[in-house]
Every structure is written in structure tokens, then in C-alpha cells.
Amino acid sequence: MFKLNFRKSIYHLFQQKPFSLGTLGQILNEPLLTITNNLEPFLLKKGYLLKTPRGRMLTSKAIQFLKNLT
């Protein structure tokens, strides 16, 4: 699903900042519905994503995983 360059982009852009699903969809070039129905539930279940009042954030688990790719 993810290509390596997308993973690196997500790491560099969002490692400590909240982001919207719309922004994520634009970076991945995926429709918001696809992100909401498929990607977000997977990332939440695996512990890579948190929902916060300010938006979504990568967890430390996700940051460590993505850091190992760069």
C-alpha cells in the first residue's frame, strides 16, 4: 500500500505534529474515503496512529518504524 518515499515523507512532515486526514490523503494521492475506511482503521489497530482533538498524530511506534527506513 505505502511506497517507501511516502513513508519517508510522512515521517519527515508529521513526526511531531498533528495532521488532518485530508492532508494525508493529498500526500498519498488517495481519496479521503479510502483513508477513512481502510488506512486509518489499520493504522489505529496497529498502534501507529492516534486521534487527538487537533488531528491525527503518529505514535512513537510509528516514528521509530519510519525512522528505521530513512
FIGU-126681 format. One line per 2 residues: number of its first residue (from 1); their letters; for each residue x, y, z of C-alpha. Coordinates in steps of 0.25 Angstrom, whole numbers, padded with zeros to 4 digits, always signed. Layout:
<nodes>
NUM) a) X Y Z  ...
</nodes>
This chain:
<nodes>
1) mf) +0000 +0000 +0000  +0011 +0010 +0004
3) kl) +0022 +0013 -0005  +0036 +0016 +0002
5) nf) +0036 +0030 -0002  +0022 +0032 +0004
7) rk) +0027 +0026 +0017  +0039 +0035 +0018
9) si) +0030 +0048 +0014  +0020 +0044 +0025
11) yh) +0032 +0043 +0035  +0038 +0056 +0032
13) lf) +0026 +0064 +0031  +0018 +0059 +0043
15) qq) +0027 +0053 +0053  +0023 +0062 +0064
17) kp) +0011 +0070 +0058  -0004 +0067 +0057
19) fs) -0009 +0066 +0043  -0023 +0064 +0036
21) lg) -0027 +0052 +0028  -0029 +0061 +0017
23) tl) -0014 +0065 +0017  -0010 +0051 +0018
25) gq) -0019 +0048 +0006  -0013 +0058 -0002
27) il) +0001 +0053 +0001  -0003 +0039 -0002
29) ne) -0011 +0043 -0014  -0023 +0035 -0008
31) pl) -0038 +0039 -0007  -0042 +0043 +0007
33) lt) -0052 +0031 +0007  -0041 +0021 +0005
35) it) -0032 +0027 +0016  -0044 +0027 +0026
37) nn) -0049 +0013 +0022  -0037 +0006 +0020
39) le) -0024 +0012 +0024  -0028 +0019 +0037
41) pf) -0034 +0007 +0044  -0022 -0001 +0040
43) ll) -0012 +0009 +0046  -0020 +0011 +0059
45) kk) -0021 -0004 +0061  -0006 -0006 +0059
47) gy) -0003 +0005 +0069  +0003 +0015 +0058
49) ll) -0007 +0026 +0059  -0014 +0034 +0070
51) kt) -0027 +0042 +0069  -0025 +0055 +0076
53) pr) -0034 +0068 +0077  -0024 +0075 +0068
55) gr) -0024 +0064 +0057  -0016 +0051 +0055
57) ml) -0002 +0048 +0061  +0008 +0037 +0058
59) ts) +0011 +0029 +0071  +0025 +0027 +0076
61) ka) +0024 +0013 +0070  +0021 +0019 +0056
63) iq) +0032 +0029 +0057  +0042 +0018 +0061
65) fl) +0038 +0009 +0049  +0039 +0021 +0039
67) kn) +0052 +0025 +0045  +0058 +0012 +0042
69) lt) +0054 +0014 +0027  +0062 +0027 +0026
</nodes>
